[in-house]
């Protein structure tokens, strides 16, 4: 599978995403032909090599062909007469009536819908009533549609991203001076791993966030792959202390590639809590978003037996899980650290047994199946319904799985 991994060590913006793809080998003439299919006001794409803090990258610009001026704030007569910018319906119609290929249309429309939902939440309006300002300008339409077209032209089948970096301070936009991250960006990155930097100014823009949050299947470390190309997209300004660059890695996943992600590990030592409280505690941890939770016997100071409570949570759920531990246990403190996980790519199938249907969780390394396990809840359900031991239901599922596998 061909993948793209975006390394957002200095944030992300729409022009940086598109510039990184061009730097990685996307043909600028091919990209121009795709943008021409929108039949927008006459625009011309340029790609210039620049340096940011000593690192070379491609700065992609969108120019109005007739005037040669940047298209980031076009005059009203070049915006189809819409003084307040385009709304979602107009942008979706612009994309749908174009000659772009259907996968490109679907991707670009998905990004704009995500962006409209975020803007609508910020302004307390339905997404359909949102009038885009900056993101309704020609350059942002080009950034979003160009990214969708560029990934399609490069043959990328799946997108991954690092955690997103956020700046601080304020930024000026159509609504005036707003805090950083911008309100729409803050909504878009909800439940996505982020890293505050303390850098004054905007690092991740609403357009950049919308592109990556919509497209990235996972946020974390780069998956195992054979790297074929590396591209650097340059931002418009120099950021003190860091190169204002977004990197993209284009590659092929290895035959035995494992999936990877980041989790937060939250731990607490408990030596004065009744064991009977743990049943309800685990239920609440999972309700808060924990991926796993377990207790390990340990020996503490003064020879006291105790339990080490450990919970794993996605970065976006770690705070909620931590708060459950403080509310529901006797601890005065927790330890939190980040861990990288390697996982078998998994899929789910259903097998038919004499007792009923059971879902099977199947793990692969490349094309080779290395693990298959019946879903516990399904086995427990049919065992209860048929009045048989759980072990019998489990064995029936495994037998059905082996038969189905051998028949393929």
SETILUM-820141 format. One record per residue (C-alpha): residue in three letters; x negated, y, z negated; residue number from 1. Coordinates in steps of 0.1 Angstrom, whole numbers. Layout:
REM residues N
<res = ala | xx = X | yy = Y | zz = Z | n = NUM>
...
***
This chain:
REM residues 408
<res = unk | xx = 0 | yy = 0 | zz = 0 | n = 1>
<res = unk | xx = -13 | yy = 34 | zz = 9 | n = 2>
<res = unk | xx = -11 | yy = 59 | zz = -20 | n = 3>
<res = unk | xx = -18 | yy = 95 | zz = -29 | n = 4>
<res = unk | xx = -30 | yy = 105 | zz = -63 | n = 5>
<res = unk | xx = -29 | yy = 142 | zz = -72 | n = 6>
<res = unk | xx = -55 | yy = 152 | zz = -98 | n = 7>
<res = unk | xx = -40 | yy = 184 | zz = -113 | n = 8>
<res = unk | xx = -70 | yy = 194 | zz = -135 | n = 9>
<res = unk | xx = -63 | yy = 231 | zz = -128 | n = 10>
<res = unk | xx = -25 | yy = 230 | zz = -122 | n = 11>
<res = unk | xx = -5 | yy = 227 | zz = -90 | n = 12>
<res = unk | xx = 12 | yy = 250 | zz = -66 | n = 13>
<res = unk | xx = 30 | yy = 243 | zz = -33 | n = 14>
<res = unk | xx = 2 | yy = 258 | zz = -11 | n = 15>
<res = unk | xx = -24 | yy = 238 | zz = -31 | n = 16>
<res = unk | xx = -6 | yy = 205 | zz = -25 | n = 17>
<res = unk | xx = -3 | yy = 212 | zz = 12 | n = 18>
<res = unk | xx = -39 | yy = 225 | zz = 14 | n = 19>
<res = unk | xx = -52 | yy = 193 | zz = -4 | n = 20>
<res = unk | xx = -34 | yy = 171 | zz = 22 | n = 21>
<res = unk | xx = -50 | yy = 191 | zz = 51 | n = 22>
<res = unk | xx = -84 | yy = 189 | zz = 34 | n = 23>
<res = unk | xx = -79 | yy = 151 | zz = 31 | n = 24>
<res = unk | xx = -74 | yy = 147 | zz = 69 | n = 25>
<res = unk | xx = -39 | yy = 158 | zz = 77 | n = 26>
<res = unk | xx = -40 | yy = 174 | zz = 112 | n = 27>
<res = unk | xx = -31 | yy = 211 | zz = 111 | n = 28>
<res = unk | xx = -17 | yy = 211 | zz = 147 | n = 29>
<res = unk | xx = 4 | yy = 181 | zz = 138 | n = 30>
<res = unk | xx = 16 | yy = 198 | zz = 107 | n = 31>
<res = unk | xx = 24 | yy = 230 | zz = 127 | n = 32>
<res = unk | xx = 45 | yy = 209 | zz = 151 | n = 33>
<res = unk | xx = 65 | yy = 195 | zz = 121 | n = 34>
<res = unk | xx = 71 | yy = 230 | zz = 107 | n = 35>
<res = unk | xx = 82 | yy = 242 | zz = 142 | n = 36>
<res = unk | xx = 110 | yy = 217 | zz = 140 | n = 37>
<res = unk | xx = 127 | yy = 238 | zz = 114 | n = 38>
<res = unk | xx = 132 | yy = 266 | zz = 139 | n = 39>
<res = unk | xx = 124 | yy = 292 | zz = 112 | n = 40>
<res = unk | xx = 112 | yy = 327 | zz = 120 | n = 41>
<res = unk | xx = 81 | yy = 323 | zz = 140 | n = 42>
<res = unk | xx = 54 | yy = 312 | zz = 115 | n = 43>
<res = unk | xx = 18 | yy = 302 | zz = 119 | n = 44>
<res = unk | xx = -2 | yy = 280 | zz = 96 | n = 45>
<res = unk | xx = -39 | yy = 287 | zz = 89 | n = 46>
<res = unk | xx = -64 | yy = 266 | zz = 69 | n = 47>
<res = unk | xx = -95 | yy = 283 | zz = 57 | n = 48>
<res = unk | xx = -124 | yy = 268 | zz = 38 | n = 49>
<res = unk | xx = -130 | yy = 288 | zz = 5 | n = 50>
<res = unk | xx = -148 | yy = 282 | zz = -28 | n = 51>
<res = unk | xx = -133 | yy = 284 | zz = -63 | n = 52>
<res = unk | xx = -159 | yy = 284 | zz = -91 | n = 53>
<res = unk | xx = -184 | yy = 268 | zz = -68 | n = 54>
<res = unk | xx = -160 | yy = 240 | zz = -55 | n = 55>
<res = unk | xx = -151 | yy = 240 | zz = -18 | n = 56>
<res = unk | xx = -114 | yy = 236 | zz = -8 | n = 57>
<res = unk | xx = -89 | yy = 244 | zz = 19 | n = 58>
<res = unk | xx = -67 | yy = 275 | zz = 14 | n = 59>
<res = unk | xx = -35 | yy = 270 | zz = 34 | n = 60>
<res = unk | xx = -16 | yy = 301 | zz = 44 | n = 61>
<res = unk | xx = 17 | yy = 307 | zz = 61 | n = 62>
<res = unk | xx = 17 | yy = 338 | zz = 83 | n = 63>
<res = unk | xx = 45 | yy = 355 | zz = 102 | n = 64>
<res = unk | xx = 33 | yy = 350 | zz = 137 | n = 65>
<res = unk | xx = 46 | yy = 384 | zz = 151 | n = 66>
<res = unk | xx = 30 | yy = 405 | zz = 124 | n = 67>
<res = unk | xx = 2 | yy = 383 | zz = 110 | n = 68>
<res = unk | xx = 13 | yy = 391 | zz = 75 | n = 69>
<res = unk | xx = 17 | yy = 365 | zz = 47 | n = 70>
<res = unk | xx = 51 | yy = 350 | zz = 45 | n = 71>
<res = unk | xx = 53 | yy = 348 | zz = 7 | n = 72>
<res = unk | xx = 75 | yy = 379 | zz = 5 | n = 73>
<res = unk | xx = 91 | yy = 384 | zz = 39 | n = 74>
<res = unk | xx = 112 | yy = 415 | zz = 46 | n = 75>
<res = unk | xx = 149 | yy = 411 | zz = 46 | n = 76>
<res = unk | xx = 153 | yy = 412 | zz = 84 | n = 77>
<res = unk | xx = 131 | yy = 380 | zz = 85 | n = 78>
<res = unk | xx = 152 | yy = 362 | zz = 60 | n = 79>
<res = unk | xx = 184 | yy = 357 | zz = 81 | n = 80>
<res = unk | xx = 197 | yy = 389 | zz = 65 | n = 81>
<res = unk | xx = 201 | yy = 373 | zz = 30 | n = 82>
<res = unk | xx = 191 | yy = 401 | zz = 6 | n = 83>
<res = unk | xx = 191 | yy = 378 | zz = -24 | n = 84>
<res = unk | xx = 173 | yy = 349 | zz = -8 | n = 85>
<res = unk | xx = 187 | yy = 316 | zz = 5 | n = 86>
<res = unk | xx = 209 | yy = 293 | zz = -16 | n = 87>
<res = unk | xx = 207 | yy = 255 | zz = -18 | n = 88>
<res = unk | xx = 233 | yy = 248 | zz = 8 | n = 89>
<res = unk | xx = 215 | yy = 271 | zz = 34 | n = 90>
<res = unk | xx = 182 | yy = 254 | zz = 28 | n = 91>
<res = unk | xx = 196 | yy = 219 | zz = 30 | n = 92>
<res = unk | xx = 214 | yy = 228 | zz = 62 | n = 93>
<res = unk | xx = 182 | yy = 243 | zz = 76 | n = 94>
<res = unk | xx = 164 | yy = 210 | zz = 70 | n = 95>
<res = unk | xx = 193 | yy = 187 | zz = 81 | n = 96>
<res = unk | xx = 199 | yy = 203 | zz = 114 | n = 97>
<res = unk | xx = 161 | yy = 202 | zz = 123 | n = 98>
<res = unk | xx = 144 | yy = 176 | zz = 144 | n = 99>
<res = unk | xx = 124 | yy = 163 | zz = 115 | n = 100>
<res = unk | xx = 124 | yy = 125 | zz = 109 | n = 101>
<res = unk | xx = 150 | yy = 113 | zz = 85 | n = 102>
<res = unk | xx = 125 | yy = 102 | zz = 57 | n = 103>
<res = unk | xx = 110 | yy = 137 | zz = 58 | n = 104>
<res = unk | xx = 144 | yy = 153 | zz = 55 | n = 105>
<res = unk | xx = 154 | yy = 131 | zz = 26 | n = 106>
<res = unk | xx = 122 | yy = 138 | zz = 7 | n = 107>
<res = unk | xx = 123 | yy = 176 | zz = 13 | n = 108>
<res = unk | xx = 160 | yy = 178 | zz = 3 | n = 109>
<res = unk | xx = 153 | yy = 158 | zz = -29 | n = 110>
<res = unk | xx = 127 | yy = 182 | zz = -39 | n = 111>
<res = unk | xx = 149 | yy = 212 | zz = -33 | n = 112>
<res = unk | xx = 178 | yy = 196 | zz = -52 | n = 113>
<res = unk | xx = 155 | yy = 190 | zz = -82 | n = 114>
<res = unk | xx = 144 | yy = 226 | zz = -80 | n = 115>
<res = unk | xx = 180 | yy = 239 | zz = -77 | n = 116>
<res = unk | xx = 190 | yy = 218 | zz = -108 | n = 117>
<res = unk | xx = 162 | yy = 234 | zz = -128 | n = 118>
<res = unk | xx = 170 | yy = 269 | zz = -117 | n = 119>
<res = unk | xx = 207 | yy = 263 | zz = -124 | n = 120>
<res = unk | xx = 199 | yy = 252 | zz = -159 | n = 121>
<res = unk | xx = 178 | yy = 283 | zz = -165 | n = 122>
<res = unk | xx = 204 | yy = 307 | zz = -152 | n = 123>
<res = unk | xx = 235 | yy = 287 | zz = -165 | n = 124>
<res = unk | xx = 248 | yy = 282 | zz = -130 | n = 125>
<res = unk | xx = 257 | yy = 251 | zz = -109 | n = 126>
<res = unk | xx = 229 | yy = 242 | zz = -86 | n = 127>
<res = unk | xx = 250 | yy = 252 | zz = -56 | n = 128>
<res = unk | xx = 253 | yy = 288 | zz = -68 | n = 129>
<res = unk | xx = 216 | yy = 293 | zz = -73 | n = 130>
<res = unk | xx = 200 | yy = 318 | zz = -50 | n = 131>
<res = unk | xx = 164 | yy = 311 | zz = -47 | n = 132>
<res = unk | xx = 140 | yy = 340 | zz = -47 | n = 133>
<res = unk | xx = 103 | yy = 331 | zz = -45 | n = 134>
<res = unk | xx = 111 | yy = 295 | zz = -36 | n = 135>
<res = unk | xx = 136 | yy = 306 | zz = -9 | n = 136>
<res = unk | xx = 109 | yy = 325 | zz = 9 | n = 137>
<res = unk | xx = 95 | yy = 310 | zz = 41 | n = 138>
<res = unk | xx = 61 | yy = 300 | zz = 26 | n = 139>
<res = unk | xx = 78 | yy = 278 | zz = -1 | n = 140>
<res = unk | xx = 101 | yy = 261 | zz = 24 | n = 141>
<res = unk | xx = 70 | yy = 254 | zz = 45 | n = 142>
<res = unk | xx = 51 | yy = 241 | zz = 14 | n = 143>
<res = unk | xx = 79 | yy = 217 | zz = 5 | n = 144>
<res = unk | xx = 89 | yy = 205 | zz = 39 | n = 145>
<res = unk | xx = 52 | yy = 204 | zz = 49 | n = 146>
<res = unk | xx = 43 | yy = 182 | zz = 20 | n = 147>
<res = unk | xx = 71 | yy = 158 | zz = 29 | n = 148>
<res = unk | xx = 60 | yy = 157 | zz = 65 | n = 149>
<res = unk | xx = 23 | yy = 155 | zz = 56 | n = 150>
<res = unk | xx = 27 | yy = 125 | zz = 34 | n = 151>
<res = unk | xx = 48 | yy = 108 | zz = 61 | n = 152>
<res = unk | xx = 22 | yy = 116 | zz = 88 | n = 153>
<res = unk | xx = -6 | yy = 102 | zz = 66 | n = 154>
<res = unk | xx = 14 | yy = 70 | zz = 60 | n = 155>
<res = unk | xx = 15 | yy = 75 | zz = 22 | n = 156>
<res = unk | xx = 40 | yy = 50 | zz = 6 | n = 157>
<res = unk | xx = 37 | yy = 60 | zz = -30 | n = 158>
<res = unk | xx = 26 | yy = 91 | zz = -50 | n = 159>
<res = unk | xx = 9 | yy = 93 | zz = -84 | n = 160>
<res = unk | xx = -2 | yy = 123 | zz = -104 | n = 161>
<res = unk | xx = -22 | yy = 132 | zz = -134 | n = 162>
<res = unk | xx = -6 | yy = 150 | zz = -163 | n = 163>
<res = unk | xx = 2 | yy = 186 | zz = -154 | n = 164>
<res = unk | xx = -18 | yy = 215 | zz = -168 | n = 165>
<res = unk | xx = 1 | yy = 245 | zz = -180 | n = 166>
<res = unk | xx = -11 | yy = 281 | zz = -184 | n = 167>
<res = unk | xx = 0 | yy = 308 | zz = -209 | n = 168>
<res = unk | xx = 9 | yy = 344 | zz = -210 | n = 169>
<res = unk | xx = 34 | yy = 359 | zz = -186 | n = 170>
<res = unk | xx = 40 | yy = 361 | zz = -148 | n = 171>
<res = unk | xx = 59 | yy = 386 | zz = -127 | n = 172>
<res = unk | xx = 86 | yy = 373 | zz = -104 | n = 173>
<res = unk | xx = 120 | yy = 385 | zz = -89 | n = 174>
<res = unk | xx = 136 | yy = 384 | zz = -123 | n = 175>
<res = unk | xx = 108 | yy = 406 | zz = -139 | n = 176>
<res = unk | xx = 81 | yy = 395 | zz = -163 | n = 177>
<res = unk | xx = 86 | yy = 359 | zz = -175 | n = 178>
<res = unk | xx = 67 | yy = 337 | zz = -199 | n = 179>
<res = unk | xx = 43 | yy = 310 | zz = -187 | n = 180>
<res = unk | xx = 51 | yy = 282 | zz = -180 | n = 181>
<res = unk | xx = 80 | yy = 299 | zz = -160 | n = 182>
<res = unk | xx = 114 | yy = 288 | zz = -172 | n = 183>
<res = unk | xx = 121 | yy = 267 | zz = -142 | n = 184>
<res = unk | xx = 87 | yy = 250 | zz = -146 | n = 185>
<res = unk | xx = 94 | yy = 243 | zz = -182 | n = 186>
<res = unk | xx = 127 | yy = 225 | zz = -173 | n = 187>
<res = unk | xx = 110 | yy = 206 | zz = -144 | n = 188>
<res = unk | xx = 82 | yy = 192 | zz = -166 | n = 189>
<res = unk | xx = 106 | yy = 179 | zz = -193 | n = 190>
<res = unk | xx = 97 | yy = 142 | zz = -201 | n = 191>
<res = unk | xx = 66 | yy = 145 | zz = -180 | n = 192>
<res = unk | xx = 31 | yy = 144 | zz = -196 | n = 193>
<res = unk | xx = 16 | yy = 180 | zz = -198 | n = 194>
<res = unk | xx = -16 | yy = 194 | zz = -211 | n = 195>
<res = unk | xx = -16 | yy = 230 | zz = -224 | n = 196>
<res = unk | xx = -48 | yy = 248 | zz = -215 | n = 197>
<res = unk | xx = -46 | yy = 283 | zz = -231 | n = 198>
<res = unk | xx = -55 | yy = 298 | zz = -197 | n = 199>
<res = unk | xx = -39 | yy = 332 | zz = -192 | n = 200>
<res = unk | xx = -17 | yy = 330 | zz = -161 | n = 201>
<res = unk | xx = 4 | yy = 304 | zz = -142 | n = 202>
<res = unk | xx = -14 | yy = 272 | zz = -134 | n = 203>
<res = unk | xx = 16 | yy = 250 | zz = -124 | n = 204>
<res = unk | xx = 43 | yy = 268 | zz = -104 | n = 205>
<res = unk | xx = 80 | yy = 258 | zz = -100 | n = 206>
<res = unk | xx = 73 | yy = 247 | zz = -65 | n = 207>
<res = unk | xx = 43 | yy = 227 | zz = -74 | n = 208>
<res = unk | xx = 61 | yy = 211 | zz = -104 | n = 209>
<res = unk | xx = 92 | yy = 203 | zz = -83 | n = 210>
<res = unk | xx = 71 | yy = 185 | zz = -56 | n = 211>
<res = unk | xx = 51 | yy = 164 | zz = -80 | n = 212>
<res = unk | xx = 79 | yy = 156 | zz = -105 | n = 213>
<res = unk | xx = 101 | yy = 145 | zz = -76 | n = 214>
<res = unk | xx = 75 | yy = 125 | zz = -57 | n = 215>
<res = unk | xx = 53 | yy = 110 | zz = -84 | n = 216>
<res = unk | xx = 63 | yy = 75 | zz = -95 | n = 217>
<res = unk | xx = 39 | yy = 77 | zz = -125 | n = 218>
<res = unk | xx = 19 | yy = 104 | zz = -144 | n = 219>
<res = unk | xx = -14 | yy = 91 | zz = -158 | n = 220>
<res = unk | xx = -47 | yy = 77 | zz = -146 | n = 221>
<res = unk | xx = -54 | yy = 68 | zz = -110 | n = 222>
<res = unk | xx = -43 | yy = 33 | zz = -101 | n = 223>
<res = unk | xx = -69 | yy = 8 | zz = -89 | n = 224>
<res = unk | xx = -75 | yy = 15 | zz = -52 | n = 225>
<res = unk | xx = -100 | yy = 18 | zz = -24 | n = 226>
<res = unk | xx = -104 | yy = 55 | zz = -19 | n = 227>
<res = unk | xx = -103 | yy = 65 | zz = 18 | n = 228>
<res = unk | xx = -102 | yy = 103 | zz = 16 | n = 229>
<res = unk | xx = -105 | yy = 131 | zz = -10 | n = 230>
<res = unk | xx = -90 | yy = 166 | zz = -4 | n = 231>
<res = unk | xx = -92 | yy = 198 | zz = -23 | n = 232>
<res = unk | xx = -64 | yy = 224 | zz = -20 | n = 233>
<res = unk | xx = -74 | yy = 259 | zz = -32 | n = 234>
<res = unk | xx = -52 | yy = 284 | zz = -50 | n = 235>
<res = unk | xx = -49 | yy = 320 | zz = -42 | n = 236>
<res = unk | xx = -69 | yy = 334 | zz = -71 | n = 237>
<res = unk | xx = -100 | yy = 327 | zz = -91 | n = 238>
<res = unk | xx = -93 | yy = 313 | zz = -126 | n = 239>
<res = unk | xx = -120 | yy = 322 | zz = -152 | n = 240>
<res = unk | xx = -138 | yy = 291 | zz = -164 | n = 241>
<res = unk | xx = -124 | yy = 266 | zz = -140 | n = 242>
<res = unk | xx = -121 | yy = 260 | zz = -102 | n = 243>
<res = unk | xx = -86 | yy = 268 | zz = -91 | n = 244>
<res = unk | xx = -84 | yy = 235 | zz = -71 | n = 245>
<res = unk | xx = -60 | yy = 206 | zz = -67 | n = 246>
<res = unk | xx = -75 | yy = 173 | zz = -56 | n = 247>
<res = unk | xx = -57 | yy = 145 | zz = -38 | n = 248>
<res = unk | xx = -71 | yy = 110 | zz = -34 | n = 249>
<res = unk | xx = -58 | yy = 90 | zz = -5 | n = 250>
<res = unk | xx = -64 | yy = 52 | zz = -7 | n = 251>
<res = unk | xx = -52 | yy = 17 | zz = -4 | n = 252>
<res = unk | xx = -43 | yy = -2 | zz = -35 | n = 253>
<res = unk | xx = -64 | yy = -33 | zz = -41 | n = 254>
<res = unk | xx = -49 | yy = -67 | zz = -36 | n = 255>
<res = unk | xx = -49 | yy = -74 | zz = -73 | n = 256>
<res = unk | xx = -41 | yy = -38 | zz = -83 | n = 257>
<res = unk | xx = -26 | yy = -33 | zz = -117 | n = 258>
<res = unk | xx = -2 | yy = -5 | zz = -126 | n = 259>
<res = unk | xx = -15 | yy = 21 | zz = -151 | n = 260>
<res = unk | xx = 0 | yy = 47 | zz = -173 | n = 261>
<res = unk | xx = -7 | yy = 67 | zz = -205 | n = 262>
<res = unk | xx = 11 | yy = 62 | zz = -238 | n = 263>
<res = unk | xx = 9 | yy = 77 | zz = -272 | n = 264>
<res = unk | xx = 1 | yy = 54 | zz = -301 | n = 265>
<res = unk | xx = 17 | yy = 65 | zz = -334 | n = 266>
<res = unk | xx = 6 | yy = 46 | zz = -366 | n = 267>
<res = unk | xx = 13 | yy = 48 | zz = -403 | n = 268>
<res = unk | xx = 2 | yy = 27 | zz = -433 | n = 269>
<res = unk | xx = 32 | yy = 17 | zz = -455 | n = 270>
<res = unk | xx = 26 | yy = 2 | zz = -489 | n = 271>
<res = unk | xx = 56 | yy = 14 | zz = -508 | n = 272>
<res = unk | xx = 85 | yy = 7 | zz = -485 | n = 273>
<res = unk | xx = 110 | yy = -22 | zz = -489 | n = 274>
<res = unk | xx = 108 | yy = -47 | zz = -460 | n = 275>
<res = unk | xx = 146 | yy = -47 | zz = -457 | n = 276>
<res = unk | xx = 144 | yy = -11 | zz = -443 | n = 277>
<res = unk | xx = 124 | yy = -22 | zz = -413 | n = 278>
<res = unk | xx = 153 | yy = -36 | zz = -393 | n = 279>
<res = unk | xx = 171 | yy = -3 | zz = -391 | n = 280>
<res = unk | xx = 138 | yy = 16 | zz = -385 | n = 281>
<res = unk | xx = 130 | yy = -4 | zz = -354 | n = 282>
<res = unk | xx = 164 | yy = 2 | zz = -340 | n = 283>
<res = unk | xx = 160 | yy = 40 | zz = -344 | n = 284>
<res = unk | xx = 125 | yy = 39 | zz = -329 | n = 285>
<res = unk | xx = 137 | yy = 23 | zz = -298 | n = 286>
<res = unk | xx = 167 | yy = 47 | zz = -296 | n = 287>
<res = unk | xx = 142 | yy = 76 | zz = -297 | n = 288>
<res = unk | xx = 123 | yy = 62 | zz = -267 | n = 289>
<res = unk | xx = 96 | yy = 39 | zz = -281 | n = 290>
<res = unk | xx = 83 | yy = 14 | zz = -256 | n = 291>
<res = unk | xx = 73 | yy = -10 | zz = -283 | n = 292>
<res = unk | xx = 71 | yy = -11 | zz = -321 | n = 293>
<res = unk | xx = 56 | yy = -37 | zz = -345 | n = 294>
<res = unk | xx = 43 | yy = -41 | zz = -381 | n = 295>
<res = unk | xx = 10 | yy = -57 | zz = -390 | n = 296>
<res = unk | xx = 1 | yy = -70 | zz = -425 | n = 297>
<res = unk | xx = -29 | yy = -51 | zz = -439 | n = 298>
<res = unk | xx = -48 | yy = -47 | zz = -472 | n = 299>
<res = unk | xx = -50 | yy = -12 | zz = -486 | n = 300>
<res = unk | xx = -70 | yy = 5 | zz = -513 | n = 301>
<res = unk | xx = -66 | yy = -9 | zz = -549 | n = 302>
<res = unk | xx = -59 | yy = -43 | zz = -533 | n = 303>
<res = unk | xx = -23 | yy = -34 | zz = -524 | n = 304>
<res = unk | xx = -7 | yy = -54 | zz = -496 | n = 305>
<res = unk | xx = 9 | yy = -31 | zz = -469 | n = 306>
<res = unk | xx = 22 | yy = -30 | zz = -434 | n = 307>
<res = unk | xx = 7 | yy = -10 | zz = -405 | n = 308>
<res = unk | xx = 35 | yy = 4 | zz = -385 | n = 309>
<res = unk | xx = 26 | yy = 10 | zz = -348 | n = 310>
<res = unk | xx = 49 | yy = 25 | zz = -322 | n = 311>
<res = unk | xx = 41 | yy = 31 | zz = -285 | n = 312>
<res = unk | xx = 59 | yy = 59 | zz = -267 | n = 313>
<res = unk | xx = 56 | yy = 78 | zz = -233 | n = 314>
<res = unk | xx = 40 | yy = 112 | zz = -239 | n = 315>
<res = unk | xx = 74 | yy = 129 | zz = -234 | n = 316>
<res = unk | xx = 90 | yy = 108 | zz = -262 | n = 317>
<res = unk | xx = 61 | yy = 107 | zz = -287 | n = 318>
<res = unk | xx = 74 | yy = 136 | zz = -308 | n = 319>
<res = unk | xx = 109 | yy = 121 | zz = -311 | n = 320>
<res = unk | xx = 94 | yy = 87 | zz = -322 | n = 321>
<res = unk | xx = 70 | yy = 105 | zz = -346 | n = 322>
<res = unk | xx = 99 | yy = 123 | zz = -362 | n = 323>
<res = unk | xx = 118 | yy = 90 | zz = -367 | n = 324>
<res = unk | xx = 88 | yy = 76 | zz = -387 | n = 325>
<res = unk | xx = 88 | yy = 107 | zz = -409 | n = 326>
<res = unk | xx = 126 | yy = 105 | zz = -415 | n = 327>
<res = unk | xx = 130 | yy = 68 | zz = -419 | n = 328>
<res = unk | xx = 98 | yy = 57 | zz = -438 | n = 329>
<res = unk | xx = 79 | yy = 67 | zz = -469 | n = 330>
<res = unk | xx = 47 | yy = 79 | zz = -452 | n = 331>
<res = unk | xx = 33 | yy = 114 | zz = -456 | n = 332>
<res = unk | xx = 13 | yy = 113 | zz = -424 | n = 333>
<res = unk | xx = 8 | yy = 95 | zz = -390 | n = 334>
<res = unk | xx = -21 | yy = 89 | zz = -367 | n = 335>
<res = unk | xx = -15 | yy = 97 | zz = -331 | n = 336>
<res = unk | xx = -39 | yy = 89 | zz = -302 | n = 337>
<res = unk | xx = -36 | yy = 85 | zz = -264 | n = 338>
<res = unk | xx = -41 | yy = 51 | zz = -249 | n = 339>
<res = unk | xx = -43 | yy = 38 | zz = -213 | n = 340>
<res = unk | xx = -23 | yy = 8 | zz = -203 | n = 341>
<res = unk | xx = -29 | yy = -17 | zz = -175 | n = 342>
<res = unk | xx = 2 | yy = -36 | zz = -165 | n = 343>
<res = unk | xx = 12 | yy = -63 | zz = -140 | n = 344>
<res = unk | xx = 34 | yy = -48 | zz = -113 | n = 345>
<res = unk | xx = 68 | yy = -63 | zz = -121 | n = 346>
<res = unk | xx = 101 | yy = -71 | zz = -105 | n = 347>
<res = unk | xx = 134 | yy = -86 | zz = -116 | n = 348>
<res = unk | xx = 153 | yy = -114 | zz = -100 | n = 349>
<res = unk | xx = 183 | yy = -135 | zz = -111 | n = 350>
<res = unk | xx = 184 | yy = -173 | zz = -113 | n = 351>
<res = unk | xx = 214 | yy = -195 | zz = -115 | n = 352>
<res = unk | xx = 215 | yy = -222 | zz = -142 | n = 353>
<res = unk | xx = 242 | yy = -247 | zz = -152 | n = 354>
<res = unk | xx = 248 | yy = -224 | zz = -182 | n = 355>
<res = unk | xx = 250 | yy = -191 | zz = -163 | n = 356>
<res = unk | xx = 229 | yy = -165 | zz = -146 | n = 357>
<res = unk | xx = 197 | yy = -153 | zz = -162 | n = 358>
<res = unk | xx = 174 | yy = -124 | zz = -151 | n = 359>
<res = unk | xx = 137 | yy = -133 | zz = -147 | n = 360>
<res = unk | xx = 109 | yy = -107 | zz = -152 | n = 361>
<res = unk | xx = 82 | yy = -115 | zz = -127 | n = 362>
<res = unk | xx = 47 | yy = -102 | zz = -128 | n = 363>
<res = unk | xx = 23 | yy = -101 | zz = -97 | n = 364>
<res = unk | xx = -13 | yy = -95 | zz = -89 | n = 365>
<res = unk | xx = -11 | yy = -85 | zz = -53 | n = 366>
<res = unk | xx = 10 | yy = -112 | zz = -36 | n = 367>
<res = unk | xx = 3 | yy = -138 | zz = -63 | n = 368>
<res = unk | xx = 29 | yy = -144 | zz = -90 | n = 369>
<res = unk | xx = 10 | yy = -148 | zz = -123 | n = 370>
<res = unk | xx = 38 | yy = -145 | zz = -148 | n = 371>
<res = unk | xx = 76 | yy = -152 | zz = -150 | n = 372>
<res = unk | xx = 97 | yy = -149 | zz = -181 | n = 373>
<res = unk | xx = 135 | yy = -152 | zz = -187 | n = 374>
<res = unk | xx = 151 | yy = -121 | zz = -202 | n = 375>
<res = unk | xx = 157 | yy = -128 | zz = -239 | n = 376>
<res = unk | xx = 191 | yy = -111 | zz = -240 | n = 377>
<res = unk | xx = 205 | yy = -131 | zz = -211 | n = 378>
<res = unk | xx = 193 | yy = -164 | zz = -227 | n = 379>
<res = unk | xx = 208 | yy = -154 | zz = -260 | n = 380>
<res = unk | xx = 241 | yy = -145 | zz = -244 | n = 381>
<res = unk | xx = 246 | yy = -178 | zz = -225 | n = 382>
<res = unk | xx = 234 | yy = -198 | zz = -255 | n = 383>
<res = unk | xx = 260 | yy = -181 | zz = -276 | n = 384>
<res = unk | xx = 287 | yy = -185 | zz = -249 | n = 385>
<res = unk | xx = 280 | yy = -222 | zz = -243 | n = 386>
<res = unk | xx = 273 | yy = -231 | zz = -279 | n = 387>
<res = unk | xx = 238 | yy = -244 | zz = -272 | n = 388>
<res = unk | xx = 204 | yy = -237 | zz = -288 | n = 389>
<res = unk | xx = 185 | yy = -207 | zz = -274 | n = 390>
<res = unk | xx = 156 | yy = -230 | zz = -265 | n = 391>
<res = unk | xx = 179 | yy = -249 | zz = -241 | n = 392>
<res = unk | xx = 190 | yy = -218 | zz = -224 | n = 393>
<res = unk | xx = 154 | yy = -207 | zz = -220 | n = 394>
<res = unk | xx = 143 | yy = -240 | zz = -206 | n = 395>
<res = unk | xx = 172 | yy = -240 | zz = -181 | n = 396>
<res = unk | xx = 162 | yy = -206 | zz = -168 | n = 397>
<res = unk | xx = 126 | yy = -217 | zz = -164 | n = 398>
<res = unk | xx = 137 | yy = -248 | zz = -145 | n = 399>
<res = unk | xx = 159 | yy = -228 | zz = -122 | n = 400>
<res = unk | xx = 130 | yy = -204 | zz = -116 | n = 401>
<res = unk | xx = 106 | yy = -231 | zz = -106 | n = 402>
<res = unk | xx = 131 | yy = -246 | zz = -83 | n = 403>
<res = unk | xx = 138 | yy = -213 | zz = -66 | n = 404>
<res = unk | xx = 101 | yy = -206 | zz = -63 | n = 405>
<res = unk | xx = 94 | yy = -240 | zz = -47 | n = 406>
<res = unk | xx = 122 | yy = -235 | zz = -22 | n = 407>
<res = unk | xx = 106 | yy = -203 | zz = -8 | n = 408>
***
